[in-house]
Amino acid sequence: MSALSCCLCGVSILPNAASMCVNCLQGQEDITRDIKKQIHISWCKGCQRYLQPPNHWMHAEPESRELLTFCIKRVTGLNKVKLVDAGFIWTEPHSMRLKTKLTIQKEVHGAILQQVLVAFVVEYVVERHMCTACNRQNANPNSWIACVQLRQHVTHKRTFFYLEQLILKHGADENCVNIKNIHNGVDFYFGSRAHACKFIDFLQSVVPLRYRHDKQLVSHTIHTSEYNYKYTFSAEIAPICKDDLVCLPAKTALGLGNLGPVVLVTRVTSAITLTDPQTMRSASLEAGQYWRAPFRPLMHARQAVEFVVLDCEPVQSSHGGGYNHGGRWQLAEATVAKAADLGANDKDEEDDDVPGIPLEELLEDLVAMQIGEDGTQGDELLDDISGMQLG
């Protein structure tokens, strides 16, 4: 291929669409004109993190690969060129400035033009902004507007441990100003009433809850008719937990299709799932239905007596089989022995799960314990339900 002269400087070059050499192309075409030269970034002084829009804060060491990637992503216009190389230019740490040197490549007039940006520096102005976590940590704990007082009147903290994991998983505490551990519950403080209402809605979606709210006048401006209130939400969680044994009231059992009355709690969410151990039938008790006729558990899981299964054989229920449990449960006839009596007593107990057995026989171990959180003795509780038949 024959050479030709550059139309500007006359240097012999290979033919191209622009008929110009690389040096003349660099002088005539500025491939950096669409690239932003100065960018503002947000940095939290408390936790040393940078804001990655819209609301994610990331940690990056000075002049690290992560920080360089973060800076390059903030440069607009790089999608129109090819990035060849990038690196930091040293700046004073107290200057609140970051500088990067870029090498890019772009096709101009059918010729590949490579321009090293020696004089071209992208400058990042670092602005101090406090992230949400640091802002909440440094906030005045007494400057709250709304308080959610969450309570559950039980002797254990199983529900609150479960709620803690759900709150952390879904980030429901992101707007909390302060959290205090109180007897039988926890107090959550918020900077606005809307945040407290949002938190109440979250709680209602994961646990059976009822609440009432009140407000107290803090200040009043007579000239502008402005009122400042503090709001209090008193929320109570149903004292029913998974694996609790409960005796349903007559009306509640009838409303659930003659379930029970002695049933086992197999799941607790916004509704309570009850399973009849005689028929394997399951039913969901909504929070509103529970609070209209509340009841307390006969026994918690920690009060149960440990038994060892010696023999187990599946049987067919005479009630037509269970339903509403997704096949997770199977009715069976088991021969069991108390774990405490192994080696000391060879007497076995057989649980037939046959309908019509009086509650006195099936609650023999419950009577030995003083069941009932309100101090009710086992014998008194047995007298209350004496004569009732399972099935």
Buried (B, 14 or more C-beta within 10 A) or exposed (E): EEEEEBEBEEEEBEEBEBBBBBEBBBEEBEBBEEBEEEBEBBBBEEEEBBBBEEEEBEEBEEEEEEBBEBBBEBBEBBEEBEEEEBEBEEBEEEEEBBBBBBBBBBEBEEBEBBBBBEEBEBBBEBEEBBBEBBEBEEBEEEEBBBBBBBBBEBEEBBBBEBBEEBBEEEEBBEBBBBEEEEEEBBBBBBBBBEBBBEBBEBBBEBBBBBBEBEEEEEEEEEEEEEEEBBBBBBBBBBBBBBBBBBBBBEEBBEBBEBBBBBBBBBBBEBBBBBBBBBBBBBBBBEBEBBEEEEBBBBBBBEBBEEBEEEEEEEEEBBBEEBEBBEEEBEBBBBBBBBEEBEEEEEEEBEBEBEEEBEBBEBBEBBBEEBBBBEEBEBEEBBEEBEEBEBB
